[in-house]
């Protein structure tokens, strides 16, 4: 406290003498970049890219980008005939599946993609049944086309990537049953 007062007085004296002191605030951390590989997403590659862009438009502490050639991705995306699901190995790392079963039942593919990316970004399923909640997943009506995280979901992801947060390995499955 005493040092702050002394520093403030010193700056005031310099200012009276016509000298400007520049103080630097805390530097903003660069967003963490996560690379994803949609090479095995088959017919859903464009939807996977759309899901990544949705998150990139809503959060600032993490960026989802296609994996550069010759690099190892943090996230691998696959397509199969089951339900969509995600398997994390740690925060920002793992794999997820674009399941055709949910798409065939009428669920909105961009919502599925953004939802599954949400798991890799540290969000659990929240079976609220609300279309406004991206992480409500299949508990929201099949007619729900909202593919964007709400403010709480985006803030949680930003907080997850503001520090070196840890997330244990987990598996999340898009369930066809509703609560």
N, C-alpha and C positions, 0 to 999 in steps of 0.2 A: 504494500500500500504506500509506504514512504517512498519507494523507488518510483512509483507511478507519479506521485506528486512532484518529485524532483524533476522527472522527465518532462512533465507538463509545464512546469515553470521554465525549464530550459528552452522548450519550444516557444513559449510565450515571449521570452527575452529575444530569441532569434527573430521572431516575427516583428517585434518592435524595431529591430535593427534593419528590417527589410529583407531578411533572409527567410526563405521558405524551407521548412523541413518536410520531407516526404516520408510518410510512414506507410508501410505495406501492411495490408490486412492479410488475413489468412488466404493462402492461395487455394483456388477452387481445384479440387481433384479432377483429373481427367476421367471421363467415364470408363468403366471397365468394358473391354470388348470381348464378347463371346462369339466364337465362330460356330456356325451350324452347317451340317452337310445334309442337303435334301436330295442327294443323288439316288437314294433308295425310296424316295417318297412317291415315285412313279407318277401317276396322273395328278397327284396333289402338289407337285413342286411349286406351281404358281401360288397355291393357297398357303403353303408353308412360308413362302416369301412374304405374302400379304400379312400373315400372322406376325412375322418379325417386324414388319414396317409399322403395324399397329402399336406394338410395344415401343418401338423407337420414337413414335410420335407422342407417347404419353409419359415416358420416363427420361431422366437425364443422367443417372448414375451408371447406366449400363447400355451397351449397344449390341444388337444382334446383327451379325453380318455373315454373308455366305463365306465359307471357308476358302481361303486362297489356295491355289494349286500347290501341292507339295507340303501343305501344313496339316496338322492334326486338329480336327474339330473338337470343340467342347461338347457339342450337342449333335447327335445323329438322329435323323428322322426317317422312319420307315412307313410303308403302307402295308396293310394286311387286311384280312377279312373279318377280324374280330372287332372289339370295342376299342375306341381310342384309349390310350394309357401312357403314362410316363413313368420312367424309372430313373431316379436321380442317384448319382454317386456322391455328389456334394453340391453345394450351391453353384449353379451355373454349369453343371456338368452332368451328363447322362444321355438318355435316349428317350424318344417318344414315338408313338405309333399313331398314324392317321388311320383309324379303323373304319373300314367300309360299312360295317354293320350300322353305325350311327348315321353315316351319310345316307345309306339306303333307307333308313327310317325317317329321313327328312330333316335331320339336324343340319344347321347352317355350317358348311365347311370352314369359312373363315373364323367363326366363333370357336369351333373345335381346335383349330390351329393355335389361335391366341390363348385359349384355355390351357392347352398342353404346354405351350411355352411358359405360361404362368407357373406351372409346377416346377420347371427347371429354374425359374427365377425366385423360387422359395415360397410359393403360395400353395396352401392346401385346398382341398375341395371344401366348399361351404354350401351345403345343400339347402339354400334359402328358398329356392323355387322362383326367385326374382330374376327377370330378364336383365335388369340393370346390374346384377352381380355376375361378372364374367365367370367367376369361380364357382357359381352355382351349377355350372355344367348341365347335365341332362335333367336336373330337377326343375329347370325352367322349361316352359312349354316348347314343343318341337317348332312352333312358329316363331320363336325368338331368334332374331337376326343380329342382336347386339354383339359385336365382336370386340368391344373396347372395354378395358378395365375401368372401374369406377375410381373416384378420387382416392378412396381408402386403399384399394388394391394397388394403385400406382404409387402411393406414398409408402406402402409397405415394401414394394420392390426397391424404390429409391433408398429407403432405410437399410434394406438388406445389403445393398451395394455401396452404401456410404462408408462402411468399414469392412474389415475382412471378416464378415460373418461366416459362421459355419452352419452347415445343414447336414444332418445325417442322411445316409442313403435311405430311400423310400420308394414305394411303388404306388402309383395312383391309377385307378381304373375308371373310365367313363362308364357309368352304370346305366343300363336301360331301365332300371326300376326307379320309381319315384318314392319318396318317403310317405 
